[in-house]
Amino acid sequence: MEVFINVFSVYVGTFDLCLDNLTKVLHRCQEFNLVLNWKKCQFMVQEGAVLDHVISQRGTEVPKAKIEVIEHLPPPTCVKRGAKLP
């Protein structure tokens, strides 16, 4: 069986605490034989992308380009009959 975990986010208020928490996370990965794809890893960044959202000190933001695409979608032209609402 293979399990893919997409995101580990480690953040706290200070650089030293961040390093401590990152060390703990990496040790846990090692303890359970989890393998990281180093090409996809980002360390010590001011902002990063998680599931198409930008995470930073400002909070969580959706990229403006994504919003513009949705704003310019044409309105629906038909309604599927028999669709059940949640």
C-alpha positions in Angstrom: 0.0 0.0 0.0 1.2 3.5 -0.8 -0.1 6.6 1.0 0.6 10.1 -0.3 0.6 13.0 2.1 0.7 16.3 0.2 1.4 18.9 2.8 3.3 19.4 6.0 3.2 23.0 7.3 5.4 24.0 10.2 5.1 27.5 11.5 5.4 29.4 14.7 6.3 32.9 15.9 10.1 32.6 16.0 12.8 31.2 13.8 14.2 29.0 16.7 10.8 27.5 17.5 10.2 26.8 13.8 13.5 24.9 13.6 12.6 22.9 16.7 9.2 22.0 15.3 10.7 21.2 11.8 13.2 18.9 13.5 10.5 17.1 15.3 8.4 16.6 12.1 11.4 15.3 10.2 12.4 12.9 13.0 8.8 11.6 13.0 9.0 11.1 9.2 12.2 9.2 9.7 10.8 7.1 12.6 7.9 5.9 10.4 10.0 5.5 7.2 8.2 8.3 5.4 10.0 9.6 2.3 10.0 13.2 1.2 10.2 14.4 -2.3 12.9 17.0 -1.8 12.2 18.7 -5.1 8.7 19.6 -3.8 10.0 20.7 -0.3 10.2 24.4 0.6 12.0 25.5 3.8 12.1 28.9 5.5 9.9 30.7 3.1 8.0 33.9 3.8 5.0 32.6 1.9 4.0 29.3 0.3 1.3 27.7 -1.8 -0.9 25.1 -0.3 -3.8 23.7 -2.3 -3.7 26.7 -4.6 -3.9 29.2 -1.7 -1.1 31.5 -0.7 -0.2 31.2 3.0 1.8 34.1 4.6 1.8 36.5 7.5 -1.2 38.2 5.9 -3.2 35.0 6.2 -4.6 32.7 3.6 -5.3 34.3 0.1 -6.6 33.0 -3.2 -4.4 34.0 -6.1 -6.1 36.9 -8.1 -5.6 35.0 -11.3 -7.9 32.2 -10.0 -10.6 34.6 -9.0 -10.4 36.3 -12.4 -10.9 33.0 -14.2 -14.0 32.3 -12.2 -15.3 35.9 -12.7 -15.1 35.5 -16.5 -16.8 32.2 -16.8 -20.0 32.4 -18.8 -23.2 31.9 -16.9 -24.7 28.4 -17.0 -27.0 27.7 -20.0 -28.9 24.8 -18.7 -29.9 23.1 -15.4 -29.6 19.4 -14.9 -33.1 18.1 -14.1 -33.4 15.5 -11.3 -30.3 16.7 -9.5 -30.6 16.3 -5.8 -29.5 19.2 -3.5 -27.4 18.3 -0.4 
